[in-house]
Amino acid sequence: MANETSKPVVAIETAMGTMKVELWPDRAPVTVGNFLQYADDKFFDGLIFHRVIKNFMIQGGGFAATMGQKSTRPPIQNEARTDTPNNRGTLAMARTSDVDSASSQFFINLVDNEFLNHRDSTPAGFGYAVFGAVIEGLDVLDKIAAVKTSKVGPHSDVPVTPVVIKSVRRA
């Protein structure tokens, strides 16, 4: 591919192995800049993948192993696009029902999740911004996807043994 060197790569080191992710600033510049700032600030270090749903996704970037939520910077603009689908191995921003509410939490799709794709500009159709893809370590993604989960307080699908994010660094 042309201009491949302009795509930053980050290593997401977890308690279960390391995934390398290529980020796509050409498709989601605000989102990639936001994610890299959190990574450079070592924000993700020690947080967990707090939501693991088989045949759907794994989510992290906001909670410690105690399920305490970490304070974030202000939310960013949602850059979901029709030409950047939520396919297996892609990295996307988690958000609330507010389209522009994403901050630090991200998820990695375990399967093609077409229902998360951008369809239109309505709140129901806006979708979730994809900003990169796993280029090494899909086996680690699948290993995390297979962990036993339970409910912790109001949170469902929480790994029984915390899946700690040791670090997220530019590779």
VMD Tcl script that builds the backbone (N, CA, C; Angstrom):
set m [mol new atoms 513]
animate dup $m
set s [atomselect $m all]
$s set {name element resname resid chain x y z} {
  {N N MET 1 A 0.839 -1.192 0.000}
  {CA C MET 1 A 0.000 0.000 0.000}
  {C C MET 1 A 0.878 1.247 0.000}
  {N N ALA 2 A 0.411 2.254 -0.667}
  {CA C ALA 2 A 1.163 3.500 -0.724}
  {C C ALA 2 A 1.109 4.216 0.619}
  {N N ASN 3 A 2.189 4.865 0.951}
  {CA C ASN 3 A 2.261 5.716 2.136}
  {C C ASN 3 A 2.039 4.960 3.443}
  {N N GLU 4 A 2.407 3.695 3.482}
  {CA C GLU 4 A 2.205 2.867 4.666}
  {C C GLU 4 A 3.002 3.381 5.874}
  {N N THR 5 A 4.140 4.028 5.625}
  {CA C THR 5 A 4.988 4.492 6.721}
  {C C THR 5 A 4.321 5.588 7.542}
  {N N SER 6 A 3.294 6.262 7.010}
  {CA C SER 6 A 2.640 7.340 7.753}
  {C C SER 6 A 1.612 6.804 8.748}
  {N N LYS 7 A 1.403 5.491 8.761}
  {CA C LYS 7 A 0.436 4.910 9.680}
  {C C LYS 7 A 1.145 4.452 10.946}
  {N N PRO 8 A 0.867 5.117 12.084}
  {CA C PRO 8 A 1.521 4.715 13.328}
  {C C PRO 8 A 1.081 3.318 13.764}
  {N N VAL 9 A 1.986 2.636 14.433}
  {CA C VAL 9 A 1.699 1.322 14.984}
  {C C VAL 9 A 1.917 1.402 16.487}
  {N N VAL 10 A 0.988 0.815 17.256}
  {CA C VAL 10 A 1.144 0.743 18.704}
  {C C VAL 10 A 1.143 -0.715 19.131}
  {N N ALA 11 A 1.874 -0.980 20.197}
  {CA C ALA 11 A 1.881 -2.305 20.815}
  {C C ALA 11 A 1.027 -2.232 22.063}
  {N N ILE 12 A -0.016 -3.052 22.113}
  {CA C ILE 12 A -0.868 -3.154 23.297}
  {C C ILE 12 A -0.406 -4.399 24.037}
  {N N GLU 13 A 0.380 -4.180 25.101}
  {CA C GLU 13 A 0.906 -5.298 25.882}
  {C C GLU 13 A -0.081 -5.618 26.998}
  {N N THR 14 A -0.563 -6.863 27.006}
  {CA C THR 14 A -1.526 -7.278 28.019}
  {C C THR 14 A -0.950 -8.424 28.839}
  {N N ALA 15 A -1.661 -8.788 29.887}
  {CA C ALA 15 A -1.258 -9.920 30.720}
  {C C ALA 15 A -1.320 -11.230 29.932}
  {N N MET 16 A -1.993 -11.229 28.784}
  {CA C MET 16 A -2.148 -12.447 27.988}
  {C C MET 16 A -1.361 -12.422 26.681}
  {N N GLY 17 A -0.527 -11.389 26.499}
  {CA C GLY 17 A 0.270 -11.282 25.286}
  {C C GLY 17 A 0.163 -9.892 24.687}
  {N N THR 18 A 0.842 -9.701 23.567}
  {CA C THR 18 A 0.916 -8.381 22.932}
  {C C THR 18 A 0.250 -8.395 21.559}
  {N N MET 19 A -0.512 -7.352 21.293}
  {CA C MET 19 A -1.113 -7.127 19.975}
  {C C MET 19 A -0.486 -5.877 19.381}
  {N N LYS 20 A -0.148 -5.935 18.109}
  {CA C LYS 20 A 0.301 -4.731 17.405}
  {C C LYS 20 A -0.862 -4.240 16.560}
  {N N VAL 21 A -1.107 -2.945 16.649}
  {CA C VAL 21 A -2.238 -2.333 15.968}
  {C C VAL 21 A -1.747 -1.197 15.087}
  {N N GLU 22 A -2.147 -1.238 13.817}
  {CA C GLU 22 A -1.865 -0.129 12.899}
  {C C GLU 22 A -3.022 0.858 13.017}
  {N N LEU 23 A -2.684 2.133 13.204}
  {CA C LEU 23 A -3.706 3.182 13.332}
  {C C LEU 23 A -3.873 3.897 11.988}
  {N N TRP 24 A -5.060 4.425 11.751}
  {CA C TRP 24 A -5.409 5.010 10.455}
  {C C TRP 24 A -5.744 6.501 10.556}
  {N N PRO 25 A -4.724 7.364 10.661}
  {CA C PRO 25 A -4.995 8.803 10.749}
  {C C PRO 25 A -5.635 9.378 9.484}
  {N N ASP 26 A -5.490 8.691 8.357}
  {CA C ASP 26 A -6.120 9.165 7.121}
  {C C ASP 26 A -7.646 8.995 7.169}
  {N N ARG 27 A -8.131 8.099 8.014}
  {CA C ARG 27 A -9.572 7.844 8.112}
  {C C ARG 27 A -10.192 8.459 9.367}
  {N N ALA 28 A -9.405 8.612 10.419}
  {CA C ALA 28 A -9.922 9.127 11.694}
  {C C ALA 28 A -8.837 9.924 12.412}
  {N N PRO 29 A -8.478 11.089 11.872}
  {CA C PRO 29 A -7.352 11.854 12.449}
  {C C PRO 29 A -7.558 12.309 13.895}
  {N N VAL 30 A -8.761 12.743 14.245}
  {CA C VAL 30 A -9.036 13.192 15.613}
  {C C VAL 30 A -8.934 12.006 16.570}
  {N N THR 31 A -9.506 10.892 16.175}
  {CA C THR 31 A -9.524 9.695 17.012}
  {C C THR 31 A -8.118 9.142 17.220}
  {N N VAL 32 A -7.336 9.054 16.147}
  {CA C VAL 32 A -5.959 8.553 16.263}
  {C C VAL 32 A -5.139 9.492 17.139}
  {N N GLY 33 A -5.274 10.794 16.945}
  {CA C GLY 33 A -4.547 11.758 17.778}
  {C C GLY 33 A -4.910 11.618 19.247}
  {N N ASN 34 A -6.184 11.442 19.534}
  {CA C ASN 34 A -6.669 11.258 20.900}
  {C C ASN 34 A -6.076 9.982 21.511}
  {N N PHE 35 A -6.146 8.873 20.781}
  {CA C PHE 35 A -5.644 7.590 21.281}
  {C C PHE 35 A -4.136 7.661 21.528}
  {N N LEU 36 A -3.396 8.259 20.598}
  {CA C LEU 36 A -1.939 8.368 20.765}
  {C C LEU 36 A -1.578 9.260 21.945}
  {N N GLN 37 A -2.367 10.299 22.200}
  {CA C GLN 37 A -2.101 11.154 23.357}
  {C C GLN 37 A -2.281 10.370 24.650}
  {N N TYR 38 A -3.353 9.583 24.733}
  {CA C TYR 38 A -3.542 8.734 25.911}
  {C C TYR 38 A -2.385 7.736 26.043}
  {N N ALA 39 A -1.970 7.153 24.929}
  {CA C ALA 39 A -0.857 6.191 24.961}
  {C C ALA 39 A 0.433 6.876 25.414}
  {N N ASP 40 A 0.726 8.029 24.822}
  {CA C ASP 40 A 1.955 8.764 25.180}
  {C C ASP 40 A 1.949 9.203 26.645}
  {N N ASP 41 A 0.767 9.472 27.178}
  {CA C ASP 41 A 0.627 9.864 28.591}
  {C C ASP 41 A 0.653 8.658 29.533}
  {N N LYS 42 A 0.781 7.447 28.966}
  {CA C LYS 42 A 0.779 6.197 29.739}
  {C C LYS 42 A -0.537 6.008 30.508}
  {N N PHE 43 A -1.604 6.611 29.999}
  {CA C PHE 43 A -2.934 6.546 30.614}
  {C C PHE 43 A -3.439 5.112 30.749}
  {N N PHE 44 A -3.194 4.283 29.720}
  {CA C PHE 44 A -3.747 2.927 29.692}
  {C C PHE 44 A -3.014 1.944 30.601}
  {N N ASP 45 A -1.812 2.287 31.028}
  {CA C ASP 45 A -0.994 1.370 31.833}
  {C C ASP 45 A -1.718 0.962 33.106}
  {N N GLY 46 A -1.903 -0.351 33.284}
  {CA C GLY 46 A -2.534 -0.860 34.488}
  {C C GLY 46 A -4.050 -0.946 34.420}
  {N N LEU 47 A -4.661 -0.416 33.354}
  {CA C LEU 47 A -6.103 -0.565 33.200}
  {C C LEU 47 A -6.391 -1.985 32.703}
  {N N ILE 48 A -7.658 -2.323 32.543}
  {CA C ILE 48 A -8.021 -3.689 32.155}
  {C C ILE 48 A -8.957 -3.681 30.949}
  {N N PHE 49 A -9.081 -4.841 30.320}
  {CA C PHE 49 A -10.184 -5.078 29.399}
  {C C PHE 49 A -11.338 -5.474 30.310}
  {N N HIS 50 A -12.255 -4.538 30.538}
  {CA C HIS 50 A -13.300 -4.716 31.547}
  {C C HIS 50 A -14.580 -5.321 30.984}
  {N N ARG 51 A -14.646 -5.480 29.691}
  {CA C ARG 51 A -15.856 -6.021 29.062}
  {C C ARG 51 A -15.424 -6.964 27.951}
  {N N VAL 52 A -15.735 -8.230 28.095}
  {CA C VAL 52 A -15.368 -9.253 27.112}
  {C C VAL 52 A -16.627 -10.037 26.762}
  {N N ILE 53 A -17.050 -9.901 25.514}
  {CA C ILE 53 A -18.258 -10.583 25.069}
  {C C ILE 53 A -17.895 -11.462 23.874}
  {N N LYS 54 A -17.961 -12.773 24.080}
  {CA C LYS 54 A -17.629 -13.731 23.022}
  {C C LYS 54 A -18.432 -13.432 21.760}
  {N N ASN 55 A -17.801 -13.617 20.612}
  {CA C ASN 55 A -18.423 -13.376 19.312}
  {C C ASN 55 A -18.930 -11.949 19.135}
  {N N PHE 56 A -18.303 -10.997 19.864}
  {CA C PHE 56 A -18.673 -9.591 19.716}
  {C C PHE 56 A -17.434 -8.716 19.802}
  {N N MET 57 A -16.953 -8.429 21.015}
  {CA C MET 57 A -15.799 -7.541 21.152}
  {C C MET 57 A -15.200 -7.627 22.549}
  {N N ILE 58 A -13.986 -7.039 22.690}
  {CA C ILE 58 A -13.371 -6.824 24.003}
  {C C ILE 58 A -13.197 -5.309 24.148}
  {N N GLN 59 A -13.463 -4.790 25.342}
  {CA C GLN 59 A -13.425 -3.344 25.576}
  {C C GLN 59 A -12.523 -3.016 26.744}
  {N N GLY 60 A -11.733 -1.965 26.585}
  {CA C GLY 60 A -10.853 -1.515 27.657}
  {C C GLY 60 A -10.588 -0.026 27.548}
  {N N GLY 61 A -9.653 0.430 28.405}
  {CA C GLY 61 A -9.240 1.822 28.334}
  {C C GLY 61 A -9.927 2.770 29.282}
  {N N GLY 62 A -10.639 2.241 30.287}
  {CA C GLY 62 A -11.322 3.158 31.195}
  {C C GLY 62 A -11.374 2.735 32.646}
  {N N PHE 63 A -11.167 1.429 32.918}
  {CA C PHE 63 A -11.339 0.922 34.276}
  {C C PHE 63 A -10.094 0.224 34.799}
  {N N ALA 64 A -9.860 0.374 36.100}
  {CA C ALA 64 A -8.807 -0.357 36.803}
  {C C ALA 64 A -9.369 -1.726 37.201}
  {N N ALA 65 A -8.519 -2.607 37.681}
  {CA C ALA 65 A -8.942 -3.957 38.083}
  {C C ALA 65 A -9.990 -3.924 39.197}
  {N N THR 66 A -10.027 -2.848 39.979}
  {CA C THR 66 A -11.022 -2.686 41.044}
  {C C THR 66 A -12.377 -2.233 40.492}
  {N N MET 67 A -12.448 -2.013 39.171}
  {CA C MET 67 A -13.618 -1.493 38.453}
  {C C MET 67 A -13.879 -0.027 38.769}
  {N N GLY 68 A -12.843 0.652 39.280}
  {CA C GLY 68 A -12.922 2.102 39.428}
  {C C GLY 68 A -12.640 2.726 38.073}
  {N N GLN 69 A -13.448 3.723 37.688}
  {CA C GLN 69 A -13.279 4.367 36.388}
  {C C GLN 69 A -12.268 5.501 36.494}
  {N N LYS 70 A -11.373 5.576 35.520}
  {CA C LYS 70 A -10.329 6.594 35.489}
  {C C LYS 70 A -10.862 7.860 34.803}
  {N N SER 71 A -10.489 9.018 35.332}
  {CA C SER 71 A -10.901 10.297 34.737}
  {C C SER 71 A -10.224 10.487 33.384}
  {N N THR 72 A -10.960 11.091 32.451}
  {CA C THR 72 A -10.467 11.257 31.085}
  {C C THR 72 A -10.452 12.722 30.672}
  {N N ARG 73 A -9.892 12.959 29.513}
  {CA C ARG 73 A -9.996 14.274 28.880}
  {C C ARG 73 A -11.417 14.388 28.295}
  {N N PRO 74 A -11.786 15.567 27.818}
  {CA C PRO 74 A -13.133 15.737 27.230}
  {C C PRO 74 A -13.352 14.800 26.030}
  {N N PRO 75 A -14.612 14.466 25.760}
  {CA C PRO 75 A -14.923 13.581 24.630}
  {C C PRO 75 A -14.556 14.204 23.285}
  {N N ILE 76 A -14.457 13.335 22.283}
  {CA C ILE 76 A -14.064 13.767 20.939}
  {C C ILE 76 A -15.212 13.582 19.948}
  {N N GLN 77 A -15.022 14.173 18.784}
  {CA C GLN 77 A -15.964 14.042 17.669}
  {C C GLN 77 A -15.948 12.607 17.156}
  {N N ASN 78 A -17.107 12.077 16.849}
  {CA C ASN 78 A -17.239 10.732 16.288}
  {C C ASN 78 A -16.902 10.782 14.795}
  {N N GLU 79 A -15.891 10.017 14.395}
  {CA C GLU 79 A -15.449 10.000 12.995}
  {C C GLU 79 A -15.860 8.720 12.258}
  {N N ALA 80 A -16.959 8.084 12.684}
  {CA C ALA 80 A -17.434 6.879 12.005}
  {C C ALA 80 A -17.700 7.197 10.530}
  {N N ARG 81 A -17.339 6.233 9.672}
  {CA C ARG 81 A -17.490 6.402 8.216}
  {C C ARG 81 A -18.050 5.116 7.606}
  {N N THR 82 A -18.744 5.276 6.501}
  {CA C THR 82 A -19.305 4.102 5.832}
  {C C THR 82 A -18.224 3.215 5.222}
  {N N ASP 83 A -17.080 3.788 4.871}
  {CA C ASP 83 A -16.022 3.004 4.219}
  {C C ASP 83 A -15.008 2.427 5.208}
  {N N THR 84 A -15.309 2.498 6.505}
  {CA C THR 84 A -14.415 1.952 7.529}
  {C C THR 84 A -15.262 1.124 8.502}
  {N N PRO 85 A -15.574 -0.114 8.103}
  {CA C PRO 85 A -16.487 -0.946 8.900}
  {C C PRO 85 A -15.862 -1.558 10.149}
  {N N ASN 86 A -16.726 -1.934 11.063}
  {CA C ASN 86 A -16.346 -2.627 12.303}
  {C C ASN 86 A -16.168 -4.118 12.000}
  {N N ASN 87 A -15.069 -4.454 11.350}
  {CA C ASN 87 A -14.766 -5.845 10.994}
  {C C ASN 87 A -13.865 -6.487 12.038}
  {N N ARG 88 A -13.753 -7.814 11.986}
  {CA C ARG 88 A -12.897 -8.554 12.911}
  {C C ARG 88 A -11.498 -7.935 12.959}
  {N N GLY 89 A -11.026 -7.719 14.187}
  {CA C GLY 89 A -9.677 -7.202 14.384}
  {C C GLY 89 A -9.535 -5.698 14.313}
  {N N THR 90 A -10.622 -4.982 14.010}
  {CA C THR 90 A -10.521 -3.519 13.975}
  {C C THR 90 A -10.709 -2.934 15.369}
  {N N LEU 91 A -10.085 -1.794 15.552}
  {CA C LEU 91 A -10.123 -1.041 16.804}
  {C C LEU 91 A -11.110 0.105 16.607}
  {N N ALA 92 A -12.022 0.294 17.551}
  {CA C ALA 92 A -13.017 1.358 17.449}
  {C C ALA 92 A -13.196 2.022 18.810}
  {N N MET 93 A -13.770 3.207 18.795}
  {CA C MET 93 A -14.011 3.939 20.032}
  {C C MET 93 A -15.342 3.545 20.643}
  {N N ALA 94 A -15.312 3.288 21.954}
  {CA C ALA 94 A -16.535 3.047 22.708}
  {C C ALA 94 A -17.151 4.406 23.036}
  {N N ARG 95 A -18.466 4.408 23.162}
  {CA C ARG 95 A -19.174 5.651 23.492}
  {C C ARG 95 A -20.501 5.318 24.143}
  {N N THR 96 A -21.161 6.345 24.632}
  {CA C THR 96 A -22.508 6.178 25.178}
  {C C THR 96 A -23.504 6.383 24.033}
  {N N SER 97 A -24.770 6.567 24.352}
  {CA C SER 97 A -25.765 6.840 23.312}
  {C C SER 97 A -25.554 8.213 22.673}
  {N N ASP 98 A -24.768 9.079 23.311}
  {CA C ASP 98 A -24.392 10.370 22.734}
  {C C ASP 98 A -23.328 10.099 21.662}
  {N N VAL 99 A -23.622 10.469 20.422}
  {CA C VAL 99 A -22.740 10.182 19.285}
  {C C VAL 99 A -21.306 10.653 19.533}
  {N N ASP 100 A -21.136 11.846 20.104}
  {CA C ASP 100 A -19.807 12.425 20.311}
  {C C ASP 100 A -19.345 12.312 21.769}
  {N N SER 101 A -19.440 11.122 22.355}
  {CA C SER 101 A -19.092 10.945 23.768}
  {C C SER 101 A -17.832 10.117 24.011}
  {N N ALA 102 A -17.167 9.654 22.957}
  {CA C ALA 102 A -15.975 8.810 23.142}
  {C C ALA 102 A -14.835 9.607 23.772}
  {N N SER 103 A -14.119 8.957 24.689}
  {CA C SER 103 A -12.936 9.604 25.289}
  {C C SER 103 A -11.757 8.642 25.239}
  {N N SER 104 A -11.605 7.782 26.253}
  {CA C SER 104 A -10.438 6.886 26.287}
  {C C SER 104 A -10.785 5.427 25.999}
  {N N GLN 105 A -12.042 5.023 26.176}
  {CA C GLN 105 A -12.383 3.613 26.029}
  {C C GLN 105 A -12.476 3.213 24.559}
  {N N PHE 106 A -11.904 2.047 24.278}
  {CA C PHE 106 A -11.884 1.519 22.924}
  {C C PHE 106 A -12.284 0.054 22.966}
  {N N PHE 107 A -12.614 -0.490 21.811}
  {CA C PHE 107 A -12.893 -1.919 21.741}
  {C C PHE 107 A -12.273 -2.494 20.479}
  {N N ILE 108 A -12.055 -3.801 20.525}
  {CA C ILE 108 A -11.531 -4.524 19.373}
  {C C ILE 108 A -12.596 -5.546 18.984}
  {N N ASN 109 A -13.029 -5.470 17.741}
  {CA C ASN 109 A -14.076 -6.356 17.237}
  {C C ASN 109 A -13.555 -7.781 17.093}
  {N N LEU 110 A -14.285 -8.749 17.644}
  {CA C LEU 110 A -13.925 -10.160 17.531}
  {C C LEU 110 A -14.472 -10.784 16.252}
  {N N VAL 111 A -15.522 -10.182 15.713}
  {CA C VAL 111 A -16.171 -10.633 14.482}
  {C C VAL 111 A -16.564 -9.385 13.693}
  {N N ASP 112 A -17.057 -9.578 12.482}
  {CA C ASP 112 A -17.592 -8.452 11.717}
  {C C ASP 112 A -18.903 -8.033 12.388}
  {N N ASN 113 A -18.940 -6.807 12.885}
  {CA C ASN 113 A -20.115 -6.282 13.592}
  {C C ASN 113 A -20.774 -5.197 12.746}
  {N N GLU 114 A -21.472 -5.629 11.700}
  {CA C GLU 114 A -22.083 -4.692 10.755}
  {C C GLU 114 A -23.038 -3.704 11.425}
  {N N PHE 115 A -23.730 -4.144 12.467}
  {CA C PHE 115 A -24.711 -3.269 13.123}
  {C C PHE 115 A -24.056 -2.070 13.828}
  {N N LEU 116 A -22.720 -2.083 13.978}
  {CA C LEU 116 A -22.004 -0.959 14.590}
  {C C LEU 116 A -21.507 0.043 13.544}
  {N N ASN 117 A -21.697 -0.269 12.280}
  {CA C ASN 117 A -21.186 0.587 11.206}
  {C C ASN 117 A -21.994 1.868 11.047}
  {N N HIS 118 A -21.343 2.880 10.497}
  {CA C HIS 118 A -21.992 4.153 10.189}
  {C C HIS 118 A -22.952 3.952 9.020}
  {N N ARG 119 A -24.225 4.303 9.243}
  {CA C ARG 119 A -25.234 4.197 8.191}
  {C C ARG 119 A -25.756 5.572 7.769}
  {N N ASP 120 A -25.919 6.460 8.749}
  {CA C ASP 120 A -26.446 7.793 8.461}
  {C C ASP 120 A -26.109 8.715 9.638}
  {N N SER 121 A -26.559 9.957 9.574}
  {CA C SER 121 A -26.193 10.959 10.591}
  {C C SER 121 A -27.144 11.031 11.776}
  {N N THR 122 A -28.111 10.126 11.840}
  {CA C THR 122 A -29.013 10.112 12.990}
  {C C THR 122 A -28.284 9.477 14.182}
  {N N PRO 123 A -28.721 9.765 15.408}
  {CA C PRO 123 A -28.076 9.129 16.569}
  {C C PRO 123 A -28.092 7.593 16.483}
  {N N ALA 124 A -29.167 7.004 15.975}
  {CA C ALA 124 A -29.264 5.546 15.878}
  {C C ALA 124 A -28.388 4.967 14.766}
  {N N GLY 125 A -28.125 5.752 13.740}
  {CA C GLY 125 A -27.375 5.240 12.591}
  {C C GLY 125 A -25.934 5.685 12.492}
  {N N PHE 126 A -25.487 6.510 13.441}
  {CA C PHE 126 A -24.150 7.092 13.299}
  {C C PHE 126 A -23.031 6.056 13.384}
  {N N GLY 127 A -23.152 5.110 14.275}
  {CA C GLY 127 A -22.144 4.056 14.365}
  {C C GLY 127 A -20.973 4.401 15.271}
  {N N TYR 128 A -19.968 3.534 15.194}
  {CA C TYR 128 A -18.780 3.618 16.058}
  {C C TYR 128 A -17.549 3.794 15.192}
  {N N ALA 129 A -16.703 4.764 15.553}
  {CA C ALA 129 A -15.541 5.130 14.749}
  {C C ALA 129 A -14.434 4.090 14.828}
  {N N VAL 130 A -14.139 3.476 13.695}
  {CA C VAL 130 A -13.017 2.542 13.566}
  {C C VAL 130 A -11.784 3.370 13.217}
  {N N PHE 131 A -10.663 3.089 13.913}
  {CA C PHE 131 A -9.468 3.894 13.666}
  {C C PHE 131 A -8.179 3.083 13.536}
  {N N GLY 132 A -8.298 1.770 13.398}
  {CA C GLY 132 A -7.109 0.943 13.218}
  {C C GLY 132 A -7.473 -0.523 13.202}
  {N N ALA 133 A -6.431 -1.365 13.063}
  {CA C ALA 133 A -6.658 -2.809 13.018}
  {C C ALA 133 A -5.453 -3.550 13.583}
  {N N VAL 134 A -5.733 -4.693 14.199}
  {CA C VAL 134 A -4.675 -5.570 14.709}
  {C C VAL 134 A -3.919 -6.143 13.505}
  {N N ILE 135 A -2.601 -5.949 13.490}
  {CA C ILE 135 A -1.779 -6.493 12.406}
  {C C ILE 135 A -0.911 -7.652 12.888}
  {N N GLU 136 A -0.764 -7.792 14.199}
  {CA C GLU 136 A -0.086 -8.937 14.814}
  {C C GLU 136 A -0.771 -9.211 16.142}
  {N N GLY 137 A -1.002 -10.494 16.446}
  {CA C GLY 137 A -1.552 -10.840 17.748}
  {C C GLY 137 A -3.026 -11.151 17.765}
  {N N LEU 138 A -3.594 -11.536 16.627}
  {CA C LEU 138 A -5.003 -11.946 16.644}
  {C C LEU 138 A -5.212 -13.140 17.576}
  {N N ASP 139 A -4.166 -13.956 17.755}
  {CA C ASP 139 A -4.259 -15.079 18.692}
  {C C ASP 139 A -4.433 -14.576 20.123}
  {N N VAL 140 A -3.800 -13.453 20.449}
  {CA C VAL 140 A -3.949 -12.846 21.778}
  {C C VAL 140 A -5.383 -12.328 21.938}
  {N N LEU 141 A -5.897 -11.695 20.907}
  {CA C LEU 141 A -7.277 -11.215 20.920}
  {C C LEU 141 A -8.229 -12.380 21.200}
  {N N ASP 142 A -8.022 -13.501 20.513}
  {CA C ASP 142 A -8.890 -14.664 20.696}
  {C C ASP 142 A -8.728 -15.292 22.080}
  {N N LYS 143 A -7.508 -15.225 22.622}
  {CA C LYS 143 A -7.265 -15.753 23.967}
  {C C LYS 143 A -8.043 -14.915 25.002}
  {N N ILE 144 A -8.001 -13.605 24.839}
  {CA C ILE 144 A -8.742 -12.719 25.744}
  {C C ILE 144 A -10.249 -12.980 25.601}
  {N N ALA 145 A -10.708 -13.179 24.367}
  {CA C ALA 145 A -12.126 -13.407 24.106}
  {C C ALA 145 A -12.663 -14.658 24.799}
  {N N ALA 146 A -11.774 -15.591 25.118}
  {CA C ALA 146 A -12.190 -16.871 25.690}
  {C C ALA 146 A -12.212 -16.897 27.217}
  {N N VAL 147 A -11.859 -15.782 27.873}
  {CA C VAL 147 A -11.804 -15.796 29.337}
  {C C VAL 147 A -13.200 -15.913 29.940}
  {N N LYS 148 A -13.245 -16.446 31.147}
  {CA C LYS 148 A -14.502 -16.564 31.896}
  {C C LYS 148 A -14.868 -15.175 32.422}
  {N N THR 149 A -16.148 -14.828 32.300}
  {CA C THR 149 A -16.612 -13.514 32.758}
  {C C THR 149 A -17.744 -13.672 33.771}
  {N N SER 150 A -18.005 -12.596 34.497}
  {CA C SER 150 A -19.123 -12.569 35.438}
  {C C SER 150 A -19.601 -11.128 35.590}
  {N N LYS 151 A -20.514 -10.924 36.512}
  {CA C LYS 151 A -21.038 -9.588 36.785}
  {C C LYS 151 A -20.315 -9.025 38.009}
  {N N VAL 152 A -19.920 -7.755 37.929}
  {CA C VAL 152 A -19.292 -7.067 39.061}
  {C C VAL 152 A -20.074 -5.775 39.273}
  {N N GLY 153 A -20.852 -5.748 40.338}
  {CA C GLY 153 A -21.723 -4.585 40.563}
  {C C GLY 153 A -22.654 -4.433 39.374}
  {N N PRO 154 A -22.724 -3.219 38.805}
  {CA C PRO 154 A -23.617 -3.008 37.662}
  {C C PRO 154 A -23.015 -3.466 36.328}
  {N N HIS 155 A -21.768 -3.917 36.350}
  {CA C HIS 155 A -21.047 -4.251 35.119}
  {C C HIS 155 A -21.156 -5.737 34.773}
  {N N SER 156 A -21.574 -6.019 33.558}
  {CA C SER 156 A -21.652 -7.391 33.058}
  {C C SER 156 A -20.435 -7.702 32.196}
  {N N ASP 157 A -20.179 -8.990 31.972}
  {CA C ASP 157 A -19.134 -9.450 31.049}
  {C C ASP 157 A -17.725 -9.035 31.474}
  {N N VAL 158 A -17.499 -8.970 32.787}
  {CA C VAL 158 A -16.202 -8.598 33.345}
  {C C VAL 158 A -15.369 -9.870 33.541}
  {N N PRO 159 A -14.145 -9.904 33.005}
  {CA C PRO 159 A -13.305 -11.084 33.223}
  {C C PRO 159 A -13.126 -11.397 34.706}
  {N N VAL 160 A -13.282 -12.684 35.064}
  {CA C VAL 160 A -13.123 -13.129 36.446}
  {C C VAL 160 A -11.693 -12.853 36.903}
  {N N THR 161 A -10.721 -13.178 36.063}
  {CA C THR 161 A -9.323 -12.822 36.306}
  {C C THR 161 A -9.032 -11.605 35.440}
  {N N PRO 162 A -8.670 -10.458 36.051}
  {CA C PRO 162 A -8.476 -9.240 35.259}
  {C C PRO 162 A -7.463 -9.426 34.114}
  {N N VAL 163 A -7.848 -8.931 32.934}
  {CA C VAL 163 A -6.950 -8.913 31.779}
  {C C VAL 163 A -6.328 -7.516 31.753}
  {N N VAL 164 A -5.154 -7.410 32.373}
  {CA C VAL 164 A -4.496 -6.119 32.558}
  {C C VAL 164 A -3.812 -5.653 31.268}
  {N N ILE 165 A -4.002 -4.379 30.965}
  {CA C ILE 165 A -3.254 -3.730 29.889}
  {C C ILE 165 A -1.975 -3.211 30.543}
  {N N LYS 166 A -0.859 -3.883 30.285}
  {CA C LYS 166 A 0.415 -3.462 30.896}
  {C C LYS 166 A 0.871 -2.139 30.331}
  {N N SER 167 A 0.744 -1.985 29.007}
  {CA C SER 167 A 1.144 -0.726 28.381}
  {C C SER 167 A 0.589 -0.637 26.961}
  {N N VAL 168 A 0.481 0.596 26.481}
  {CA C VAL 168 A 0.185 0.883 25.070}
  {C C VAL 168 A 1.253 1.878 24.649}
  {N N ARG 169 A 2.123 1.443 23.728}
  {CA C ARG 169 A 3.243 2.283 23.291}
  {C C ARG 169 A 3.369 2.262 21.779}
  {N N ARG 170 A 3.874 3.363 21.252}
  {CA C ARG 170 A 4.188 3.399 19.818}
  {C C ARG 170 A 5.259 2.348 19.553}
  {N N ALA 171 A 5.038 1.557 18.528}
  {CA C ALA 171 A 5.979 0.473 18.205}
  {C C ALA 171 A 7.054 0.956 17.239}
}
mol reanalyze $m
mol bondsrecalc $m
mol representation Tube
mol addrep $m
